[in-house]
């Protein structure tokens, strides 16, 4: 055994002696090694602490309770119903969250990260975007989320999701913007989302999605699931800040959002679609479905018509068309230009009010 140990140690000592000899013979090696160590320790850390410090205090926990009628006696009692998150948008005490977070609740309690607790009033909600505005007591020391009206979010931007998942306390997860303009994930199929791989779990709904400057990018709303029993990680959605801000202002002003309704569905005409359908036009939207009792149907618009202009604006996509109609006051008459069998027509259409879905969208 002793012979084996000597056999193993002999080359180790021999190698160490050679290394020491080289270091003494060539001092610059020692200096280079020290410089490498200094460079490593001086390298700044990749950290999002500043963004977190700017944004996190303005993200609140939301708890809801509802009155339940007891079958034993006539008394009613408050029972905890759900939890979510919200974002303080102004010193006036306006808080933005998801409508499904506070739907069907009788009491809404908001807890700030500094320990303050407020009862909140519902200012208004919008089922189509699944947004709601709450009001708490105004205070000059309320933390407000940083906002940038010139924000231009791009795919690949690093983002942080802030919320209260599973009521474990405020949690921050990190990811990137995976895609923009995602639709079809809401009950109406019209809502556009930002897609991110930052984790959004139950309780995160209504929380903030912020960039590396701590500026609000979107309102976290949902995560995608294959089914009720399986989670699909890395696919989460947020409502873009620009849309959320616009809806919030409308709710604060009127308490509700009124949208125009045209009553049709369509598909953007691409060169491939035009070739397949043997169309002369390569622009606009081809009508693929109609509500017979809707404004479009009553005005004489037909399936397979090609819409090229609505209210004087050239149409490039069905989303653009619906946005123009949504912002048109119900009762207004607009002109729709379209091609039918190669003939250009111009039809007047009287816009009606869009009927809302019967319940808020589901999410996290």
Secondary structure, 3 states (H helix, E strand, C coil): CHHHHHHHHHHHHHHHHHHHHHHHHCHHHHHHHHHHHHHHHHCCCCCCHHHHHHHHHHEEEEEEEEEEECCCCCCEEEEEEEEEEEEECCCCCEEEEEHHHHCCCCEEEEECCCCCEEEEEEEEEECCCCEEEEECCCCCCCCCCECCCCCCCCCCCEEEEEECHHHCCCEEEEEEEEEEEECCCCCCCCCCEEEECCCCCCCCCCCEEECCCCEEEEEEEEEEEEECCEEEEEEEEEEEHHHHHHHHHHHHHHCCCCCEECCEEEEECCHHHHHHCCCCCCCCEEEEEECCCCHHHHHCCCCCCEEEEECCEECCCHHHHHHHHHCCCCCCEEEEEEEECCEEEEEEEECEECCCCCCCCCCC
